[in-house]
Amino acid sequence: MSPDQIYSIINVAVLPAWLLLAVLPHHKVTQYAVHAVWIPLLLGPLYTWALFFGPPPAEGAGFADLESLMKMFQSPWAVIAGWVHYLVFDLFIGAWIVRDAKRQGINHWLTLPFLFATMMAGPLGLMLYLLLRTGVSRSVRFDEALA
């Protein structure tokens, strides 16, 4: 399978999870499919293969400096690994937002713009949700055990 085909498949593969977070955030199906470990377990092997066992990137590629990193991402397989990284972590943050909003008593409908922002631009969506959370709770405390 080509990197282009894999890219298309993984982009579509995470959409049902985002839809479940938006429409049925606390349903058993969402608990099982999204709040559990299924997405990382399904995409983890692809990530691992692309990162460690796929075709080697360009000579001089690596993480040491910006130039080396840019050479790394000249490889389609390195881009796939990076994209899976984004997809999994953004979805993880989206699931956390849903759980946290419930703990904080924040109406789920208020979280929808932040879930969308997290799906499209992870750190931006998280930052905006945290601003909402801080404004609603009047606290910057993030002890999840206090639910």
C-alpha positions as CSV (number, residue, x, y, z in Angstrom):
1,M,0.0,0.0,0.0
2,S,1.3,3.4,-0.9
3,P,1.8,6.3,1.6
4,D,-0.9,8.2,-0.2
5,Q,-3.4,5.3,0.3
6,I,-2.4,4.9,4.0
7,Y,-2.8,8.7,4.5
8,S,-6.3,8.6,3.1
9,I,-7.3,5.6,5.2
10,I,-6.0,6.9,8.5
11,N,-7.6,10.3,8.0
12,V,-11.0,8.7,7.5
13,A,-10.4,6.0,10.2
14,V,-10.3,8.5,13.1
15,L,-13.4,10.5,12.0
16,P,-15.9,8.1,13.6
17,A,-14.1,8.5,16.9
18,W,-14.4,12.3,16.7
19,L,-18.1,11.9,15.7
20,L,-18.7,9.8,18.8
21,L,-17.0,12.3,21.0
22,A,-19.2,15.1,19.6
23,V,-22.6,13.3,19.4
24,L,-22.4,10.5,22.0
25,P,-19.6,11.6,24.4
26,H,-20.6,9.4,27.3
27,H,-22.2,6.4,25.6
28,K,-20.9,2.9,26.2
29,V,-19.8,2.7,22.5
30,T,-17.7,5.9,22.9
31,Q,-16.3,4.6,26.2
32,Y,-15.2,1.4,24.5
33,A,-14.1,2.8,21.2
34,V,-12.6,6.2,22.0
35,H,-11.8,6.5,25.8
36,A,-10.2,3.1,25.8
37,V,-6.9,2.2,24.1
38,W,-8.2,1.0,20.7
39,I,-7.0,3.9,18.5
40,P,-3.4,3.9,19.8
41,L,-3.4,0.1,19.6
42,L,-4.6,0.1,16.0
43,L,-2.4,2.9,14.7
44,G,0.6,2.2,16.9
45,P,2.0,-0.6,14.7
46,L,1.8,1.6,11.6
47,Y,3.5,4.4,13.5
48,T,6.2,2.0,14.8
49,W,6.8,0.5,11.4
50,A,6.9,3.9,9.6
51,L,9.2,5.4,12.2
52,F,11.7,2.6,12.8
53,F,11.4,0.0,10.0
54,G,10.2,1.9,6.9
55,P,12.4,3.0,4.1
56,P,15.3,5.1,5.4
57,P,14.9,8.9,5.2
58,A,17.4,11.1,3.4
59,E,21.0,11.1,4.5
60,G,21.5,13.6,7.3
61,A,17.9,13.3,8.4
62,G,17.2,13.3,12.2
63,F,16.1,15.4,15.1
64,A,19.3,17.3,16.0
65,D,18.4,20.6,14.3
66,L,15.8,22.1,12.0
67,E,17.7,21.2,8.8
68,S,18.0,17.5,9.9
69,L,14.3,17.5,10.7
70,M,13.4,18.9,7.4
71,K,15.4,16.2,5.7
72,M,13.5,13.6,7.8
73,F,10.2,14.8,6.5
74,Q,11.3,14.4,2.9
75,S,10.4,10.8,3.3
76,P,6.7,10.0,2.8
77,W,6.9,7.3,5.5
78,A,8.3,9.8,8.1
79,V,5.4,12.1,7.2
80,I,3.0,9.2,7.8
81,A,4.6,8.5,11.2
82,G,4.3,12.2,12.1
83,W,0.7,12.3,10.9
84,V,-0.3,9.2,12.9
85,H,1.4,10.9,15.9
86,Y,-0.8,14.0,15.4
87,L,-4.0,12.0,14.9
88,V,-3.5,9.8,18.0
89,F,-2.5,12.6,20.3
90,D,-5.1,15.0,19.1
91,L,-7.8,12.4,19.6
92,F,-6.4,11.6,23.0
93,I,-6.7,15.3,23.9
94,G,-10.2,15.4,22.5
95,A,-11.3,12.5,24.7
96,W,-9.7,14.1,27.7
97,I,-11.6,17.3,27.0
98,V,-14.9,15.4,27.0
99,R,-14.1,13.6,30.3
100,D,-12.7,16.8,31.9
101,A,-15.7,18.9,30.9
102,K,-18.0,16.3,32.5
103,R,-16.0,16.4,35.7
104,Q,-16.1,20.2,35.7
105,G,-19.8,20.3,35.0
106,I,-19.3,22.1,31.6
107,N,-22.1,21.6,29.2
108,H,-21.0,19.2,26.5
109,W,-22.4,21.5,23.7
110,L,-20.0,24.2,24.9
111,T,-17.1,21.9,24.2
112,L,-18.0,21.2,20.5
113,P,-16.1,24.1,19.0
114,F,-13.0,23.2,21.1
115,L,-13.3,19.5,20.0
116,F,-13.4,20.7,16.4
117,A,-10.4,23.0,17.0
118,T,-8.5,20.2,18.6
119,M,-9.3,17.8,15.7
120,M,-8.0,20.5,13.2
121,A,-5.2,22.1,15.2
122,G,-4.6,20.2,18.4
123,P,-2.7,22.6,20.6
124,L,-5.0,25.5,19.6
125,G,-8.1,23.5,20.6
126,L,-6.6,22.5,23.9
127,M,-5.5,26.0,24.7
128,L,-9.0,27.4,23.9
129,Y,-10.7,24.7,26.0
130,L,-8.3,25.4,28.9
131,L,-9.3,29.0,28.7
132,L,-13.0,28.1,28.8
133,R,-12.4,25.7,31.6
134,T,-10.5,28.3,33.6
135,G,-13.2,30.9,33.0
136,V,-16.0,28.5,34.0
137,S,-14.4,27.0,37.0
138,R,-12.6,30.1,38.1
139,S,-9.6,27.9,38.8
140,V,-6.5,26.8,37.1
141,R,-6.4,23.6,39.2
142,F,-6.1,20.4,37.2
143,D,-6.3,17.6,39.8
144,E,-8.4,15.0,38.0
145,A,-8.9,13.1,41.3
146,L,-11.2,15.9,42.5
147,A,-14.0,14.9,40.2
